[in-house]
Amino acid sequence: MKMDFEKSKSKIIKVQEMKTAGVNVEDAEIIVSCGRGLKDKNDIKMIQELADVLKGKTVGCSRPLAADLKWLPEEHWIGLSGHKVKPKLYIAAGISGQIQHIAGMRDSGIIVAINKDPEAPIFELADFGIVGDIFTILPELISEIKKVLDAR
């Protein structure tokens, strides 16, 4: 049996590598990551400010923020279905620590968790845990880090 195929009318005009904003989360040494603890997309500015103060400039997020809410592009998504990371410092702000997220960041050097739920699973993995509201903790943390850096 002989088959005749019509030549495709489509043609490739240009192939280029996808460009992402900022540092690739997989290469970052410092990541400040956020999760469902955020109330609004604008709250990411506070996460970015902490990342900037720490000279990390890399923001990560849990699945809901990238896949469901679309508050951050998928290249920021850390977890089983996202990126696996191994930064020297990983700050999880408002992330409960579901197993899918843990799978993507468990190999981080120092893990700092900030969550208002003292029973959040993220605290089981964290080297340092802060129980409290991220909207109170993060501005104070940013302020104190700035003071220390300005004193140098």
N, C-alpha and C positions, 0 to 999 in steps of 0.2 A: 504494500500500500504506500502510495506516494502522497505527501502532504505539502501543500503550498502555503507559505506564510506571507502575509502582506508585510512589507517593510514598515516599520514604525515611523510615524510622523513626528515623534518627539525627538528632541536632540538636547544634549547637555551643553549648556552655554558656558558655565563656570563652576568649578569645584573649589571650595575654600574651607579651611578649618574654622569651626565655630569659635567665636571669640566670647570670652566670659569676662565679666567685670571683676576686677580685684584679683586676689590670689586664689589659686586652686585650693580648695579645702584639704585635699589629700597631701599637699605640699606645705601647708601652714604649720608654723611652730606654736602659734597661739590662736585658739579659736574661742570666741564667745558665742555660745549657741543658745537659741531660744525655742520655746515651745508654747503649748496652749495656755501658759500662765500669762501671756500677753492678752490684752483686752482689745487692741485695735492695731491695725497695720502701722500707724504712726508711732507705736511704742517701739518699733524696731530701731528708731533713731537713738533711743537710750542704749540699746544693745550695741549699736555701731559706735556710739561715743565711748563706751567702755573698751571696745576693741581698739579704737584709735588711741586712747590714753595708754593702753598696754603696748602700743606699737605693733600690735598684731594685725589690725585692720581686716581680720577675717571673721565674718559672721557665718555661723552655721544655723541649722534649724532641724526640728523634728519633722516627720512626715506630714502631719496635718497642716503645717504652715506652708509647705511647698506644694503638696499634692492636692489638698482639699481647698484651702483658703486662697492659695496662689499669692500669698503675701511676699514670698521670696522665690526667685527662680530655682529650678530643680538642682542646679549645680551647688546650692547651699545645703541640700538635703543630706543629712547624716543618718545612716542606719542600714539595716539589712538590705533594703531595696534602693538605698541611696549610696552615699560614699562611705568608705571605711577610712578612718583617719587615725593618726598617731602623733598628735602634737605634743610638745613638751608640757603645755598647759591647756586644759580644756575646762571652760566654765560653762556649766549648764544652768541657765536662768529660766525658771518656770517650766522645767522639763521634768515630768514625773519619773521617767526612766523605764518605759516599757521595753520588753526584751528586744524588739525590733530596733530601737534606738541604741540600746546598750551594745548590740552586736556591731554597730558601726564605730563606736568610740571607746570600747573597753581597753584598747591597747595604748591609750593616752598616758603620758607621763604622770602629771599631777592633775587630779580631777577635783574641781570645786563645784559643789551643788548648792543652789539657792532655790528653795521651794517652801511654800507656806504649809505644806502637809508634812508633818514630822515622820509619817509612815511611807512617804514616797519611796519607791524601789531604788531611785537614783542614789539615795544615801547609803545603800548597802555597798555600792561600788566606789563612792567618793572618798578621797583622801581627807577632804575638809567639807563639812556641811554647815550651811547657814539656814536655820529655820526662820522664815519670815517672808513678808510680802516684798516681791522684787521691786515694787514701785517705791518702797521705803529704803530697802537695802542698796539697790544699784546707785541712786544718786549720792548716797553717803559714801559708798565704796569708790565711786569716780572722784569725788571731792578729796578723799583721803589719799588716793593714789597720786592725784595732781599735786597735793601738798608735799608728799615725799619726793616726787620727781623735781619739783621746783626748788626744794631745799638742796638738791645735789649741785 
